[in-house]
Structures are given as structure tokens and as C-alpha cells.
Amino acid sequence: METVTLNIGGMTCGGCVKSVTRILEGADGVKSVQVSLDEKKAVVSYDPAATSPAALAEAVEDGGYDASF
């Protein structure tokens, strides 16, 4: 397992945190997700054989948020 911290833009409330968490938890290879509204970040533990930071960021962006790492 590897861990990546994604900077998330566009989150304004707890509902946004839930949405981003749901998006990331639904991605292949993701083991755990911790999203912080205050820090505007998501810490994701994932299997590098199943996904990549770029794919995770793309999934978040497809959900309507900005993501970078």
C-alpha cells in the first residue's frame, strides 16, 4: 500500500467532504480515505497495482472538485 495526499478545491461543507470521500472510496484499489474540510486535503491509502494518484485526482475532478498532488 502507498499513501498520497491530494489537495482538494471546491469543498465548502460537510456534504462536500462526504461526496469526495465516496468518490475516492469507490475507486479501485483504495483501502482508506480521510478527507479534511479545514485543510482542504484528502489522504488516500491505495494499492499502486490497482490505481495511481493521477487516476484518483481524475476521479475527484470528474465529481466536480479540483484535485492536485
All heavy atoms as a GROMACS GRO file, in nm:
protein
  485
    1MET      N    1   0.083  -0.119   0.000
    1MET     CA    2   0.000   0.000   0.000
    1MET      C    3   0.087   0.125   0.000
    1MET      O    4   0.192   0.128   0.060
    1MET     CB    5  -0.088   0.003   0.125
    1MET     CG    6  -0.204  -0.096   0.124
    1MET     SD    7  -0.326  -0.053   0.002
    1MET     CE    8  -0.407  -0.209  -0.013
    2GLU      N    9   0.038   0.226  -0.068
    2GLU     CA   10   0.103   0.357  -0.068
    2GLU      C   11   0.002   0.461  -0.025
    2GLU      O   12  -0.119   0.436  -0.024
    2GLU     CB   13   0.157   0.390  -0.208
    2GLU     CG   14   0.273   0.302  -0.249
    2GLU     CD   15   0.336   0.346  -0.380
    2GLU    OE1   16   0.311   0.459  -0.426
    2GLU    OE2   17   0.410   0.266  -0.437
    3THR      N   18   0.052   0.578   0.011
    3THR     CA   19  -0.036   0.686   0.055
    3THR      C   20  -0.005   0.811  -0.026
    3THR      O   21   0.111   0.841  -0.054
    3THR     CB   22  -0.014   0.716   0.205
    3THR    OG1   23  -0.040   0.597   0.278
    3THR    CG2   24  -0.107   0.826   0.253
    4VAL      N   25  -0.111   0.883  -0.063
    4VAL     CA   26  -0.096   1.010  -0.133
    4VAL      C   27  -0.186   1.112  -0.068
    4VAL      O   28  -0.294   1.078  -0.019
    4VAL     CB   29  -0.128   0.997  -0.285
    4VAL    CG1   30  -0.274   0.962  -0.308
    4VAL    CG2   31  -0.092   1.123  -0.360
    5THR      N   32  -0.141   1.238  -0.063
    5THR     CA   33  -0.223   1.347  -0.014
    5THR      C   34  -0.265   1.431  -0.134
    5THR      O   35  -0.179   1.481  -0.208
    5THR     CB   36  -0.146   1.434   0.087
    5THR    OG1   37  -0.108   1.352   0.198
    5THR    CG2   38  -0.232   1.549   0.136
    6LEU      N   39  -0.395   1.442  -0.154
    6LEU     CA   40  -0.450   1.522  -0.262
    6LEU      C   41  -0.500   1.655  -0.206
    6LEU      O   42  -0.567   1.656  -0.102
    6LEU     CB   43  -0.567   1.451  -0.330
    6LEU     CG   44  -0.538   1.316  -0.396
    6LEU    CD1   45  -0.669   1.254  -0.445
    6LEU    CD2   46  -0.443   1.334  -0.512
    7ASN      N   47  -0.466   1.764  -0.271
    7ASN     CA   48  -0.522   1.894  -0.238
    7ASN      C   49  -0.656   1.903  -0.311
    7ASN      O   50  -0.661   1.886  -0.432
    7ASN     CB   51  -0.429   2.006  -0.282
    7ASN     CG   52  -0.295   1.998  -0.212
    7ASN    OD1   53  -0.288   1.994  -0.091
    7ASN    ND2   54  -0.188   1.992  -0.290
    8ILE      N   55  -0.762   1.930  -0.236
    8ILE     CA   56  -0.896   1.932  -0.293
    8ILE      C   57  -0.951   2.074  -0.292
    8ILE      O   58  -0.956   2.138  -0.186
    8ILE     CB   59  -0.993   1.841  -0.214
    8ILE    CG1   60  -0.934   1.702  -0.192
    8ILE    CG2   61  -1.130   1.835  -0.283
    8ILE    CD1   62  -0.919   1.619  -0.316
    9GLY      N   63  -0.993   2.122  -0.407
    9GLY     CA   64  -1.053   2.255  -0.417
    9GLY      C   65  -1.202   2.242  -0.442
    9GLY      O   66  -1.247   2.147  -0.505
   10GLY      N   67  -1.278   2.339  -0.391
   10GLY     CA   68  -1.421   2.341  -0.416
   10GLY      C   69  -1.506   2.282  -0.306
   10GLY      O   70  -1.628   2.284  -0.316
   11MET      N   71  -1.445   2.232  -0.200
   11MET     CA   72  -1.523   2.180  -0.087
   11MET      C   73  -1.564   2.297   0.002
   11MET      O   74  -1.480   2.378   0.039
   11MET     CB   75  -1.443   2.080  -0.004
   11MET     CG   76  -1.412   1.950  -0.072
   11MET     SD   77  -1.348   1.823   0.041
   11MET     CE   78  -1.205   1.903   0.114
   12THR      N   79  -1.694   2.304   0.035
   12THR     CA   80  -1.742   2.413   0.118
   12THR      C   81  -1.818   2.368   0.243
   12THR      O   82  -1.847   2.450   0.329
   12THR     CB   83  -1.835   2.505   0.036
   12THR    OG1   84  -1.944   2.426  -0.014
   12THR    CG2   85  -1.761   2.570  -0.080
   13CYS      N   86  -1.850   2.239   0.251
   13CYS     CA   87  -1.931   2.193   0.364
   13CYS      C   88  -1.909   2.044   0.390
   13CYS      O   89  -1.837   1.977   0.315
   13CYS     CB   90  -2.079   2.218   0.335
   13CYS     SG   91  -2.142   2.124   0.194
   14GLY      N   92  -1.975   1.994   0.493
   14GLY     CA   93  -1.964   1.852   0.527
   14GLY      C   94  -2.016   1.762   0.417
   14GLY      O   95  -1.967   1.650   0.399
   15GLY      N   96  -2.115   1.809   0.342
   15GLY     CA   97  -2.168   1.730   0.231
   15GLY      C   98  -2.063   1.709   0.123
   15GLY      O   99  -2.056   1.602   0.062
   16CYS      N  100  -1.982   1.813   0.101
   16CYS     CA  101  -1.873   1.802   0.003
   16CYS      C  102  -1.771   1.697   0.049
   16CYS      O  103  -1.721   1.619  -0.031
   16CYS     CB  104  -1.803   1.936  -0.014
   16CYS     SG  105  -1.903   2.066  -0.087
   17VAL      N  106  -1.741   1.698   0.179
   17VAL     CA  107  -1.647   1.600   0.234
   17VAL      C  108  -1.700   1.459   0.210
   17VAL      O  109  -1.626   1.370   0.168
   17VAL     CB  110  -1.624   1.626   0.386
   17VAL    CG1  111  -1.546   1.511   0.448
   17VAL    CG2  112  -1.552   1.757   0.406
   18LYS      N  113  -1.830   1.440   0.234
   18LYS     CA  114  -1.890   1.308   0.212
   18LYS      C  115  -1.883   1.269   0.065
   18LYS      O  116  -1.856   1.153   0.032
   18LYS     CB  117  -2.035   1.307   0.261
   18LYS     CG  118  -2.047   1.309   0.411
   18LYS     CD  119  -2.192   1.307   0.455
   18LYS     CE  120  -2.202   1.316   0.606
   18LYS     NZ  121  -2.340   1.320   0.652
   19SER      N  122  -1.907   1.364  -0.023
   19SER     CA  123  -1.901   1.335  -0.167
   19SER      C  124  -1.762   1.294  -0.211
   19SER      O  125  -1.744   1.196  -0.281
   19SER     CB  126  -1.948   1.457  -0.248
   19SER     OG  127  -2.083   1.484  -0.227
   20VAL      N  128  -1.662   1.371  -0.169
   20VAL     CA  129  -1.524   1.340  -0.206
   20VAL      C  130  -1.484   1.205  -0.147
   20VAL      O  131  -1.420   1.124  -0.214
   20VAL     CB  132  -1.427   1.452  -0.161
   20VAL    CG1  133  -1.282   1.410  -0.180
   20VAL    CG2  134  -1.457   1.581  -0.238
   21THR      N  135  -1.523   1.180  -0.022
   21THR     CA  136  -1.491   1.052   0.042
   21THR      C  137  -1.553   0.938  -0.037
   21THR      O  138  -1.487   0.837  -0.066
   21THR     CB  139  -1.542   1.050   0.188
   21THR    OG1  140  -1.480   1.157   0.260
   21THR    CG2  141  -1.512   0.918   0.254
   22ARG      N  142  -1.679   0.952  -0.076
   22ARG     CA  143  -1.750   0.848  -0.151
   22ARG      C  144  -1.682   0.824  -0.288
   22ARG      O  145  -1.666   0.710  -0.329
   22ARG     CB  146  -1.896   0.889  -0.171
   22ARG     CG  147  -1.985   0.777  -0.219
   22ARG     CD  148  -2.134   0.815  -0.222
   22ARG     NE  149  -2.171   0.913  -0.120
   22ARG     CZ  150  -2.212   1.038  -0.146
   22ARG    NH1  151  -2.224   1.080  -0.266
   22ARG    NH2  152  -2.245   1.119  -0.047
   23ILE      N  153  -1.644   0.932  -0.354
   23ILE     CA  154  -1.577   0.920  -0.484
   23ILE      C  155  -1.448   0.838  -0.469
   23ILE      O  156  -1.423   0.745  -0.546
   23ILE     CB  157  -1.545   1.059  -0.542
   23ILE    CG1  158  -1.675   1.129  -0.584
   23ILE    CG2  159  -1.448   1.048  -0.658
   23ILE    CD1  160  -1.658   1.279  -0.610
   24LEU      N  161  -1.367   0.876  -0.371
   24LEU     CA  162  -1.238   0.809  -0.354
   24LEU      C  163  -1.254   0.665  -0.305
   24LEU      O  164  -1.181   0.576  -0.350
   24LEU     CB  165  -1.149   0.890  -0.260
   24LEU     CG  166  -1.099   1.021  -0.319
   24LEU    CD1  167  -1.036   1.108  -0.210
   24LEU    CD2  168  -1.001   0.996  -0.432
   25GLU      N  169  -1.347   0.642  -0.214
   25GLU     CA  170  -1.368   0.505  -0.165
   25GLU      C  171  -1.418   0.413  -0.276
   25GLU      O  172  -1.396   0.292  -0.271
   25GLU     CB  173  -1.468   0.504  -0.049
   25GLU     CG  174  -1.410   0.557   0.080
   25GLU     CD  175  -1.509   0.562   0.195
   25GLU    OE1  176  -1.631   0.556   0.172
   25GLU    OE2  177  -1.462   0.572   0.310
   26GLY      N  178  -1.482   0.469  -0.376
   26GLY     CA  179  -1.533   0.390  -0.488
   26GLY      C  180  -1.429   0.358  -0.593
   26GLY      O  181  -1.455   0.277  -0.683
   27ALA      N  182  -1.312   0.418  -0.582
   27ALA     CA  183  -1.207   0.393  -0.681
   27ALA      C  184  -1.140   0.258  -0.654
   27ALA      O  185  -1.124   0.216  -0.539
   27ALA     CB  186  -1.102   0.505  -0.675
   28ASP      N  187  -1.102   0.189  -0.761
   28ASP     CA  188  -1.034   0.060  -0.748
   28ASP      C  189  -0.905   0.075  -0.669
   28ASP      O  190  -0.830   0.170  -0.689
   28ASP     CB  191  -1.000   0.003  -0.886
   28ASP     CG  192  -1.124  -0.044  -0.961
   28ASP    OD1  193  -1.226  -0.070  -0.896
   28ASP    OD2  194  -1.116  -0.055  -1.084
   29GLY      N  195  -0.879  -0.019  -0.580
   29GLY     CA  196  -0.753  -0.025  -0.509
   29GLY      C  197  -0.742   0.064  -0.386
   29GLY      O  198  -0.640   0.063  -0.320
   30VAL      N  199  -0.847   0.141  -0.355
   30VAL     CA  200  -0.840   0.231  -0.240
   30VAL      C  201  -0.872   0.154  -0.113
   30VAL      O  202  -0.973   0.086  -0.104
   30VAL     CB  203  -0.936   0.351  -0.257
   30VAL    CG1  204  -0.944   0.432  -0.129
   30VAL    CG2  205  -0.890   0.439  -0.372
   31LYS      N  206  -0.782   0.167  -0.015
   31LYS     CA  207  -0.801   0.098   0.113
   31LYS      C  208  -0.867   0.190   0.215
   31LYS      O  209  -0.957   0.149   0.286
   31LYS     CB  210  -0.667   0.050   0.166
   31LYS     CG  211  -0.678  -0.024   0.298
   31LYS     CD  212  -0.543  -0.066   0.350
   31LYS     CE  213  -0.559  -0.132   0.487
   31LYS     NZ  214  -0.434  -0.147   0.557
   32SER      N  215  -0.821   0.314   0.225
   32SER     CA  216  -0.880   0.407   0.322
   32SER      C  217  -0.870   0.550   0.271
   32SER      O  218  -0.782   0.583   0.192
   32SER     CB  219  -0.812   0.395   0.458
   32SER     OG  220  -0.679   0.441   0.451
   33VAL      N  221  -0.961   0.634   0.322
   33VAL     CA  222  -0.968   0.774   0.281
   33VAL      C  223  -0.997   0.859   0.404
   33VAL      O  224  -1.084   0.825   0.484
   33VAL     CB  225  -1.082   0.797   0.178
   33VAL    CG1  226  -1.093   0.944   0.142
   33VAL    CG2  227  -1.063   0.712   0.056
   34GLN      N  228  -0.922   0.968   0.419
   34GLN     CA  229  -0.950   1.066   0.524
   34GLN      C  230  -0.953   1.203   0.456
   34GLN      O  231  -0.852   1.247   0.402
   34GLN     CB  232  -0.843   1.064   0.632
   34GLN     CG  233  -0.842   0.938   0.714
   34GLN     CD  234  -0.735   0.940   0.821
   34GLN    OE1  235  -0.637   1.009   0.810
   34GLN    NE2  236  -0.756   0.862   0.926
   35VAL      N  237  -1.070   1.268   0.459
   35VAL     CA  238  -1.087   1.397   0.395
   35VAL      C  239  -1.105   1.504   0.502
   35VAL      O  240  -1.183   1.486   0.596
   35VAL     CB  241  -1.209   1.397   0.300
   35VAL    CG1  242  -1.226   1.533   0.233
   35VAL    CG2  243  -1.194   1.288   0.194
   36SER      N  244  -1.031   1.615   0.489
   36SER     CA  245  -1.040   1.725   0.584
   36SER      C  246  -1.089   1.850   0.513
   36SER      O  247  -1.025   1.898   0.419
   36SER     CB  248  -0.903   1.754   0.646
   36SER     OG  249  -0.907   1.875   0.720
   37LEU      N  250  -1.203   1.904   0.559
   37LEU     CA  251  -1.256   2.028   0.503
   37LEU      C  252  -1.166   2.145   0.540
   37LEU      O  253  -1.136   2.230   0.457
   37LEU     CB  254  -1.399   2.051   0.554
   37LEU     CG  255  -1.468   2.180   0.507
   37LEU    CD1  256  -1.477   2.185   0.355
   37LEU    CD2  257  -1.605   2.192   0.570
   38ASP      N  258  -1.121   2.149   0.666
   38ASP     CA  259  -1.037   2.260   0.713
   38ASP      C  260  -0.906   2.269   0.635
   38ASP      O  261  -0.862   2.377   0.598
   38ASP     CB  262  -1.005   2.246   0.862
   38ASP     CG  263  -1.128   2.266   0.949
   38ASP    OD1  264  -1.224   2.330   0.903
   38ASP    OD2  265  -1.129   2.215   1.063
   39GLU      N  266  -0.843   2.155   0.611
   39GLU     CA  267  -0.715   2.152   0.541
   39GLU      C  268  -0.731   2.143   0.390
   39GLU      O  269  -0.634   2.155   0.316
   39GLU     CB  270  -0.629   2.036   0.592
   39GLU     CG  271  -0.591   2.050   0.738
   39GLU     CD  272  -0.505   1.935   0.785
   39GLU    OE1  273  -0.453   1.858   0.702
   39GLU    OE2  274  -0.489   1.922   0.907
   40LYS      N  275  -0.854   2.117   0.344
   40LYS     CA  276  -0.883   2.102   0.200
   40LYS      C  277  -0.794   1.994   0.139
   40LYS      O  278  -0.736   2.011   0.031
   40LYS     CB  279  -0.863   2.235   0.126
   40LYS     CG  280  -0.941   2.350   0.186
   40LYS     CD  281  -1.060   2.383   0.100
   40LYS     CE  282  -1.130   2.509   0.144
   40LYS     NZ  283  -1.242   2.488   0.229
   41LYS      N  284  -0.783   1.882   0.210
   41LYS     CA  285  -0.698   1.772   0.165
   41LYS      C  286  -0.767   1.637   0.184
   41LYS      O  287  -0.855   1.623   0.268
   41LYS     CB  288  -0.566   1.771   0.242
   41LYS     CG  289  -0.479   1.889   0.214
   41LYS     CD  290  -0.346   1.879   0.283
   41LYS     CE  291  -0.264   2.002   0.245
   41LYS     NZ  292  -0.127   1.994   0.288
   42ALA      N  293  -0.720   1.541   0.106
   42ALA     CA  294  -0.764   1.402   0.123
   42ALA      C  295  -0.638   1.316   0.129
   42ALA      O  296  -0.550   1.328   0.043
   42ALA     CB  297  -0.851   1.359   0.005
   43VAL      N  298  -0.630   1.233   0.231
   43VAL     CA  299  -0.520   1.138   0.244
   43VAL      C  300  -0.575   1.002   0.207
   43VAL      O  301  -0.670   0.953   0.268
   43VAL     CB  302  -0.462   1.138   0.387
   43VAL    CG1  303  -0.350   1.036   0.399
   43VAL    CG2  304  -0.412   1.278   0.425
   44VAL      N  305  -0.515   0.943   0.104
   44VAL     CA  306  -0.567   0.818   0.048
   44VAL      C  307  -0.461   0.710   0.054
   44VAL      O  308  -0.349   0.728   0.007
   44VAL     CB  309  -0.610   0.839  -0.099
   44VAL    CG1  310  -0.676   0.713  -0.154
   44VAL    CG2  311  -0.703   0.959  -0.113
   45SER      N  312  -0.497   0.596   0.112
   45SER     CA  313  -0.412   0.477   0.111
   45SER      C  314  -0.464   0.387  -0.001
   45SER      O  315  -0.583   0.356  -0.005
   45SER     CB  316  -0.421   0.406   0.247
   45SER     OG  317  -0.343   0.289   0.246
   46TYR      N  318  -0.375   0.348  -0.091
   46TYR     CA  319  -0.418   0.274  -0.210
   46TYR      C  320  -0.315   0.170  -0.253
   46TYR      O  321  -0.198   0.177  -0.214
   46TYR     CB  322  -0.444   0.371  -0.325
   46TYR     CG  323  -0.318   0.439  -0.375
   46TYR    CD1  324  -0.251   0.390  -0.486
   46TYR    CD2  325  -0.265   0.550  -0.311
   46TYR    CE1  326  -0.134   0.448  -0.531
   46TYR    CE2  327  -0.149   0.609  -0.354
   46TYR     CZ  328  -0.084   0.559  -0.465
   46TYR     OH  329   0.032   0.617  -0.509
   47ASP      N  330  -0.361   0.078  -0.335
   47ASP     CA  331  -0.275  -0.026  -0.393
   47ASP      C  332  -0.222   0.027  -0.526
   47ASP      O  333  -0.300   0.048  -0.619
   47ASP     CB  334  -0.357  -0.153  -0.415
   47ASP     CG  335  -0.277  -0.264  -0.478
   47ASP    OD1  336  -0.159  -0.243  -0.515
   47ASP    OD2  337  -0.333  -0.374  -0.492
   48PRO      N  338  -0.091   0.051  -0.538
   48PRO     CA  339  -0.037   0.108  -0.661
   48PRO      C  340  -0.051   0.015  -0.782
   48PRO      O  341  -0.039   0.061  -0.896
   48PRO     CB  342   0.110   0.134  -0.628
   48PRO     CG  343   0.140   0.045  -0.513
   48PRO     CD  344   0.012   0.030  -0.436
   49ALA      N  345  -0.080  -0.111  -0.759
   49ALA     CA  346  -0.102  -0.203  -0.872
   49ALA      C  347  -0.241  -0.184  -0.931
   49ALA      O  348  -0.267  -0.226  -1.044
   49ALA     CB  349  -0.084  -0.347  -0.826
   50ALA      N  350  -0.331  -0.118  -0.856
   50ALA     CA  351  -0.470  -0.104  -0.900
   50ALA      C  352  -0.506   0.037  -0.944
   50ALA      O  353  -0.600   0.056  -1.021
   50ALA     CB  354  -0.564  -0.150  -0.790
   51THR      N  355  -0.433   0.138  -0.893
   51THR     CA  356  -0.465   0.277  -0.928
   51THR      C  357  -0.341   0.363  -0.910
   51THR      O  358  -0.237   0.314  -0.868
   51THR     CB  359  -0.582   0.330  -0.843
   51THR    OG1  360  -0.629   0.453  -0.898
   51THR    CG2  361  -0.546   0.347  -0.697
   52SER      N  362  -0.355   0.491  -0.942
   52SER     CA  363  -0.243   0.584  -0.930
   52SER      C  364  -0.295   0.717  -0.876
   52SER      O  365  -0.416   0.744  -0.882
   52SER     CB  366  -0.180   0.608  -1.067
   52SER     OG  367  -0.272   0.678  -1.151
   53PRO      N  368  -0.206   0.802  -0.825
   53PRO     CA  369  -0.251   0.934  -0.778
   53PRO      C  370  -0.322   1.012  -0.889
   53PRO      O  371  -0.422   1.080  -0.863
   53PRO     CB  372  -0.121   1.002  -0.735
   53PRO     CG  373  -0.033   0.889  -0.692
   53PRO     CD  374  -0.065   0.778  -0.790
   54ALA      N  375  -0.273   1.003  -1.011
   54ALA     CA  376  -0.337   1.075  -1.123
   54ALA      C  377  -0.480   1.025  -1.145
   54ALA      O  378  -0.571   1.105  -1.170
   54ALA     CB  379  -0.254   1.059  -1.249
   55ALA      N  380  -0.501   0.895  -1.136
   55ALA     CA  381  -0.635   0.839  -1.154
   55ALA      C  382  -0.727   0.882  -1.041
   55ALA      O  383  -0.845   0.911  -1.063
   55ALA     CB  384  -0.628   0.687  -1.163
   56LEU      N  385  -0.675   0.889  -0.919
   56LEU     CA  386  -0.755   0.932  -0.805
   56LEU      C  387  -0.793   1.079  -0.821
   56LEU      O  388  -0.908   1.118  -0.798
   56LEU     CB  389  -0.680   0.909  -0.675
   56LEU     CG  390  -0.649   0.763  -0.641
   56LEU    CD1  391  -0.557   0.754  -0.521
   56LEU    CD2  392  -0.777   0.685  -0.618
   57ALA      N  393  -0.697   1.162  -0.862
   57ALA     CA  394  -0.726   1.304  -0.883
   57ALA      C  395  -0.830   1.322  -0.994
   57ALA      O  396  -0.920   1.404  -0.983
   57ALA     CB  397  -0.597   1.379  -0.918
   58GLU      N  398  -0.818   1.242  -1.099
   58GLU     CA  399  -0.914   1.250  -1.209
   58GLU      C  400  -1.055   1.213  -1.163
   58GLU      O  401  -1.153   1.277  -1.202
   58GLU     CB  402  -0.871   1.159  -1.324
   58GLU     CG  403  -0.960   1.168  -1.446
   58GLU     CD  404  -0.911   1.083  -1.562
   58GLU    OE1  405  -0.790   1.053  -1.568
   58GLU    OE2  406  -0.994   1.048  -1.645
   59ALA      N  407  -1.065   1.113  -1.077
   59ALA     CA  408  -1.196   1.072  -1.025
   59ALA      C  409  -1.260   1.186  -0.945
   59ALA      O  410  -1.380   1.214  -0.958
   59ALA     CB  411  -1.182   0.948  -0.938
   60VAL      N  412  -1.179   1.255  -0.864
   60VAL     CA  413  -1.229   1.368  -0.786
   60VAL      C  414  -1.274   1.480  -0.879
   60VAL      O  415  -1.379   1.541  -0.861
   60VAL     CB  416  -1.122   1.417  -0.686
   60VAL    CG1  417  -1.164   1.548  -0.620
   60VAL    CG2  418  -1.094   1.311  -0.581
   61GLU      N  419  -1.194   1.508  -0.981
   61GLU     CA  420  -1.228   1.613  -1.077
   61GLU      C  421  -1.355   1.578  -1.154
   61GLU      O  422  -1.438   1.666  -1.182
   61GLU     CB  423  -1.111   1.639  -1.171
   61GLU     CG  424  -0.996   1.708  -1.099
   61GLU     CD  425  -0.871   1.724  -1.182
   61GLU    OE1  426  -0.866   1.670  -1.295
   61GLU    OE2  427  -0.779   1.792  -1.134
   62ASP      N  428  -1.372   1.451  -1.188
   62ASP     CA  429  -1.494   1.408  -1.256
   62ASP      C  430  -1.617   1.429  -1.167
   62ASP      O  431  -1.728   1.444  -1.217
   62ASP     CB  432  -1.485   1.260  -1.296
   62ASP     CG  433  -1.390   1.237  -1.413
   62ASP    OD1  434  -1.348   1.336  -1.478
   62ASP    OD2  435  -1.356   1.119  -1.439
   63GLY      N  436  -1.595   1.432  -1.035
   63GLY     CA  437  -1.703   1.455  -0.941
   63GLY      C  438  -1.733   1.603  -0.918
   63GLY      O  439  -1.820   1.638  -0.839
   64GLY      N  440  -1.658   1.690  -0.985
   64GLY     CA  441  -1.686   1.833  -0.978
   64GLY      C  442  -1.598   1.914  -0.885
   64GLY      O  443  -1.623   2.031  -0.860
   65TYR      N  444  -1.491   1.852  -0.836
   65TYR     CA  445  -1.399   1.922  -0.746
   65TYR      C  446  -1.263   1.934  -0.814
   65TYR      O  447  -1.234   1.860  -0.909
   65TYR     CB  448  -1.384   1.846  -0.614
   65TYR     CG  449  -1.515   1.831  -0.541
   65TYR    CD1  450  -1.595   1.719  -0.562
   65TYR    CD2  451  -1.561   1.929  -0.455
   65TYR    CE1  452  -1.718   1.706  -0.498
   65TYR    CE2  453  -1.684   1.916  -0.391
   65TYR     CZ  454  -1.761   1.805  -0.413
   65TYR     OH  455  -1.882   1.793  -0.350
   66ASP      N  456  -1.180   2.024  -0.765
   66ASP     CA  457  -1.043   2.035  -0.814
   66ASP      C  458  -0.954   1.944  -0.730
   66ASP      O  459  -0.975   1.934  -0.610
   66ASP     CB  460  -0.993   2.180  -0.805
   66ASP     CG  461  -1.072   2.274  -0.894
   66ASP    OD1  462  -1.109   2.232  -1.006
   66ASP    OD2  463  -1.097   2.388  -0.852
   67ALA      N  464  -0.855   1.883  -0.793
   67ALA     CA  465  -0.763   1.796  -0.719
   67ALA      C  466  -0.624   1.806  -0.777
   67ALA      O  467  -0.605   1.812  -0.897
   67ALA     CB  468  -0.811   1.650  -0.726
   68SER      N  469  -0.526   1.811  -0.687
   68SER     CA  470  -0.386   1.810  -0.728
   68SER      C  471  -0.306   1.741  -0.618
   68SER      O  472  -0.353   1.721  -0.508
   68SER     CB  473  -0.334   1.954  -0.748
   68SER     OG  474  -0.343   2.027  -0.627
   69PHE      N  475  -0.184   1.702  -0.653
   69PHE     CA  476  -0.099   1.636  -0.554
   69PHE      C  477   0.043   1.686  -0.566
   69PHE      O  478   0.075   1.767  -0.647
   69PHE     CB  479  -0.104   1.482  -0.567
   69PHE     CG  480  -0.085   1.430  -0.706
   69PHE    CD1  481   0.041   1.396  -0.751
   69PHE    CD2  482  -0.193   1.416  -0.791
   69PHE    CE1  483   0.058   1.346  -0.879
   69PHE    CE2  484  -0.177   1.367  -0.918
   69PHE     CZ  485  -0.051   1.332  -0.963
   0.00000   0.00000   0.00000
